[in-house]
Amino acid sequence: MNVTIWNEFRHEKKNEKVAEIYPAGIHGAIASFLGEDHQVKTATLDEPEHGLTNDVLEQTDVLIWWGHVAHDEVSDEVVARVHKRVLEGMGLIVLHSGHFSKIFKTLMGTSCDLKWREADEKERLWVVSPSHPIADGIDEYFELEKEEMYGEHFDIPNPDEVVFMSWFQGGEVFRSGCTFNRGNGKIFYFRPGHETFPTYENKHVQRVIKNAVKWAAPSSRAVPVYGKAKPLEPVPGQSE
């Protein structure tokens, strides 16, 4: 499978702590464990066309998206390009603060807003859909020692399924693993991944992302044909 990992790649250039945790960038960290099973390429904000040319997207089965401080710098033309590919069947995995990305808000049709707090809190992620393939190999829950808090209400449409629910040390809960279908494409939002924590080194987080890539892979089914259609059977009084 061909996987493209998109990352703003801004924090790693400006914040020494982030650069220390992710010396190859967040995209590089994710590529390091996904590359064991898939053909992986990366793309970043400051590349021409943000690295997401028509050719790149046409060759992408699943796109992973991480963004935070520069959502507004993403070209509307590129967003429209990604949106079209999702409707055609490309899988999309949106991570952490990518909830505010143009592409996720476009696909959801809502503000995608939430509560948040940076306080080095423990996060416990509960599996609430144990039969879902994205939860394969994950026990009843797993914990992250320190993470940024995201809390409800999360302004998204009702997910097709909630796979993970988070509890935070400060008392909040959050729908942390949500699936959606748009057109022929599958979308998974996964909450963990604040840039100042080594979250993408966690074996459980890695397993969830690996599972999500398999789940979001395009089906072999043809894209439906739209527009004016000829009758399949003769209709009396109707010309072709």
Backbone torsions as a table, in degrees:
resi	resn	phi	psi	omega
1	MET	NA	145.1	179.4
2	ASN	-99.1	117.5	-177.5
3	VAL	-116.9	131.0	174.1
4	THR	-112.5	128.9	-179.9
5	ILE	-108.1	117.5	-179.4
6	TRP	-105.5	134.2	-179.0
7	ASN	-143.1	140.0	175.3
8	GLU	-56.1	-41.9	-178.4
9	PHE	60.1	45.2	177.2
10	ARG	-107.8	-47.6	-178.8
11	HIS	-57.4	-41.3	-176.3
12	GLU	-64.1	-24.0	-179.0
13	LYS	-88.7	-21.5	-172.7
14	LYS	-113.5	-19.6	-174.2
15	ASN	-117.6	116.2	-176.1
16	GLU	-62.0	-36.0	-179.4
17	LYS	-64.7	-43.2	179.1
18	VAL	-65.7	-42.3	179.8
19	ALA	-62.6	-33.8	178.6
20	GLU	-69.1	-40.0	-179.8
21	ILE	-73.0	-41.3	-176.3
22	TYR	-124.8	72.6	-176.9
23	PRO	-61.7	-26.7	177.2
24	ALA	-98.7	11.6	-177.6
25	GLY	85.3	157.8	176.9
26	ILE	-59.6	-38.1	178.6
27	HIS	-62.9	-37.8	178.6
28	GLY	-66.9	-38.3	179.1
29	ALA	-64.3	-42.6	179.7
30	ILE	-69.6	-39.3	179.3
31	ALA	-62.4	-31.5	-175.6
32	SER	-64.3	-33.7	179.1
33	PHE	-97.3	-24.2	176.3
34	LEU	-77.3	-25.6	-178.8
35	GLY	-66.8	-11.8	177.4
36	GLU	-68.0	-27.1	-173.4
37	ASP	-122.9	-13.4	-172.2
38	HIS	-136.7	164.0	170.0
39	GLN	-81.9	116.6	-171.7
40	VAL	-119.5	136.9	169.1
41	LYS	-132.1	159.6	-179.9
42	THR	-120.4	158.5	178.1
43	ALA	-146.6	145.7	-177.7
44	THR	-134.1	163.2	-172.1
45	LEU	-56.0	-42.6	-171.3
46	ASP	-85.4	1.5	172.9
47	GLU	-75.9	156.5	174.8
48	PRO	-54.2	132.0	-177.2
49	GLU	57.0	27.0	-179.1
50	HIS	56.7	22.3	-179.7
51	GLY	75.1	3.6	-176.4
52	LEU	-113.3	66.0	177.4
53	THR	-72.6	168.0	175.5
54	ASN	-56.4	-43.1	-178.5
55	ASP	-62.5	-44.1	-180.0
56	VAL	-61.5	-47.0	-177.7
57	LEU	-67.6	-36.0	178.0
58	GLU	-63.5	-27.7	-179.1
59	GLN	-95.5	4.8	-176.8
60	THR	-100.6	125.6	174.9
61	ASP	-85.4	-41.7	179.4
62	VAL	-136.5	131.1	177.8
63	LEU	-109.0	129.4	176.3
64	ILE	-106.6	135.8	-171.4
65	TRP	-128.0	122.8	173.0
66	TRP	-127.2	122.1	177.1
67	GLY	-147.9	160.3	-178.4
68	HIS	-152.2	-64.6	-169.5
69	VAL	-97.2	-5.2	-172.9
70	ALA	-133.5	34.2	178.8
71	HIS	-53.7	-41.1	-175.1
72	ASP	-69.9	-16.0	-179.4
73	GLU	-83.5	-8.8	179.3
74	VAL	-75.6	127.0	-177.0
75	SER	-61.9	135.2	176.0
76	ASP	-61.5	-31.6	178.7
77	GLU	-64.9	-41.4	178.8
78	VAL	-69.0	-39.4	176.8
79	VAL	-58.8	-45.3	179.2
80	ALA	-62.4	-36.0	179.6
81	ARG	-65.6	-45.0	179.0
82	VAL	-67.1	-41.7	179.4
83	HIS	-57.2	-45.9	179.5
84	LYS	-59.9	-43.4	-178.3
85	ARG	-67.5	-36.1	176.8
86	VAL	-63.2	-45.0	180.0
87	LEU	-63.3	-28.8	178.4
88	GLU	-78.4	-17.5	177.0
89	GLY	134.5	-6.9	177.9
90	MET	-66.8	134.1	176.7
91	GLY	-75.3	151.0	179.3
92	LEU	-135.7	126.3	175.5
93	ILE	-116.3	117.3	-177.7
94	VAL	-105.6	126.1	-174.1
95	LEU	-109.4	139.7	170.0
96	HIS	44.9	-116.8	-174.2
97	SER	-73.2	0.6	171.4
98	GLY	-64.9	-6.2	175.4
99	HIS	-60.4	-24.6	-179.9
100	PHE	-97.8	6.6	179.9
101	SER	-67.9	153.9	178.2
102	LYS	-59.6	-40.3	-175.6
103	ILE	-68.2	-40.6	-179.3
104	PHE	-68.7	-43.4	179.5
105	LYS	-64.9	-35.1	176.8
106	THR	-64.4	-44.4	-178.8
107	LEU	-70.9	-30.7	-179.0
108	MET	-85.4	-34.0	-178.7
109	GLY	75.4	18.2	179.4
110	THR	-133.1	178.9	-178.4
111	SER	-72.1	-25.9	-177.4
112	CYS	60.3	25.2	-179.0
113	ASP	-80.6	167.5	-174.9
114	LEU	-166.0	176.2	170.5
115	LYS	-91.8	151.0	178.2
116	TRP	-150.2	159.7	178.6
117	ARG	-162.7	132.2	174.8
118	GLU	-99.2	104.2	-176.8
119	ALA	-145.8	21.6	176.9
120	ASP	53.5	47.4	-175.5
121	GLU	-93.1	152.5	172.3
122	LYS	-70.8	139.7	175.2
123	GLU	-120.5	131.4	175.3
124	ARG	-114.3	117.9	-179.6
125	LEU	-100.6	116.0	-179.5
126	TRP	-94.4	137.3	173.5
127	VAL	-81.0	116.1	-179.1
128	VAL	-109.4	-1.6	173.5
129	SER	-134.5	75.2	-169.6
130	PRO	-63.3	-21.0	-179.8
131	SER	-87.3	-5.7	-176.7
132	HIS	-72.2	138.3	-178.6
133	PRO	-61.4	-24.6	178.3
134	ILE	-69.5	-22.6	179.3
135	ALA	-92.9	5.3	-178.0
136	ASP	-58.3	130.2	177.8
137	GLY	82.1	1.9	179.2
138	ILE	-103.3	133.3	178.2
139	ASP	-70.4	-168.2	-178.0
140	GLU	-55.8	-34.1	178.4
141	TYR	-158.5	164.9	166.7
142	PHE	-140.4	161.2	-174.2
143	GLU	-122.9	145.7	170.6
144	LEU	-113.4	125.0	-173.1
145	GLU	-61.2	-39.8	179.6
146	LYS	-140.0	131.0	175.2
147	GLU	-154.7	164.2	171.2
148	GLU	-74.6	141.8	179.7
149	MET	-85.7	131.9	164.7
150	TYR	-117.6	133.8	-177.0
151	GLY	-130.1	157.2	176.2
152	GLU	-72.0	149.2	16.5
153	HIS	-89.1	135.5	173.7
154	PHE	-96.3	114.5	-172.5
155	ASP	-84.0	78.1	176.0
156	ILE	-127.9	159.5	171.3
157	PRO	-62.1	158.1	176.6
158	ASN	-55.8	122.8	179.9
159	PRO	-63.8	155.5	171.4
160	ASP	-63.0	-41.4	174.0
161	GLU	-147.7	144.2	169.1
162	VAL	-102.7	117.5	-176.8
163	VAL	-93.5	-37.3	-179.1
164	PHE	-130.0	142.0	173.6
165	MET	-124.4	127.7	-178.8
166	SER	-98.5	145.7	168.0
167	TRP	-119.5	138.1	179.7
168	PHE	-114.7	154.8	-175.9
169	GLN	-57.4	-29.5	179.1
170	GLY	-79.7	-5.3	173.8
171	GLY	112.8	-15.3	-177.6
172	GLU	-75.9	158.9	171.7
173	VAL	-124.4	162.4	-176.0
174	PHE	-158.8	139.4	174.5
175	ARG	-76.5	97.7	-167.7
176	SER	-94.0	-11.4	178.1
177	GLY	-140.9	103.0	-171.8
178	CYS	-125.0	139.0	177.4
179	THR	-111.6	149.5	178.5
180	PHE	-143.6	153.0	170.7
181	ASN	-117.3	131.9	175.9
182	ARG	-135.1	117.3	-175.0
183	GLY	60.0	-130.7	176.7
184	ASN	-90.0	-0.5	-172.6
185	GLY	-99.0	151.6	176.0
186	LYS	-108.4	140.1	-178.5
187	ILE	-126.2	136.4	173.5
188	PHE	-128.1	124.9	172.4
189	TYR	-101.1	129.0	-179.7
190	PHE	-129.4	121.3	-167.3
191	ARG	-72.4	-45.5	-172.1
192	PRO	-59.8	153.6	173.0
193	GLY	136.9	29.4	177.3
194	HIS	-62.6	140.8	-168.5
195	GLU	-66.0	-21.9	-177.1
196	THR	-92.8	9.4	176.7
197	PHE	-125.4	147.4	-178.6
198	PRO	-80.9	46.6	-173.4
199	THR	-60.5	-37.2	-176.0
200	TYR	-78.4	3.0	170.9
201	GLU	-93.7	-9.6	-178.6
202	ASN	-72.1	130.8	-174.2
203	LYS	-65.2	-31.0	179.9
204	HIS	-73.1	-41.8	176.8
205	VAL	-61.7	-43.6	178.0
206	GLN	-60.9	-41.4	-179.2
207	ARG	-64.1	-41.5	179.4
208	VAL	-62.5	-44.3	-179.2
209	ILE	-66.0	-40.4	176.0
210	LYS	-60.4	-45.9	178.5
211	ASN	-61.5	-40.7	-177.8
212	ALA	-65.1	-37.2	177.8
213	VAL	-61.7	-44.4	178.6
214	LYS	-63.4	-43.1	-178.2
215	TRP	-64.8	-39.4	-174.1
216	ALA	-82.3	-3.9	-178.2
217	ALA	-56.6	143.1	179.8
218	PRO	-61.0	145.3	174.9
219	SER	-80.4	167.4	178.9
220	SER	-84.9	-2.7	-178.4
221	ARG	-69.3	140.8	179.4
222	ALA	-69.2	149.5	176.1
223	VAL	-66.8	133.8	-179.9
224	PRO	-57.4	148.5	177.3
225	VAL	-91.9	131.8	-177.8
226	TYR	-114.1	169.4	176.6
227	GLY	98.1	-169.1	-177.4
228	LYS	-63.3	134.7	-175.3
229	ALA	-127.1	142.3	174.1
230	LYS	-77.2	150.0	178.6
231	PRO	-66.5	143.8	176.6
232	LEU	-76.5	-27.7	178.9
233	GLU	-121.4	150.8	176.3
234	PRO	-59.3	134.4	177.9
235	VAL	-114.1	117.4	-178.5
236	PRO	-54.1	131.9	176.9
237	GLY	80.9	0.2	179.9
238	GLN	-112.6	125.0	178.9
239	SER	-84.6	157.5	177.5
240	GLU	-75.1	NA	NA
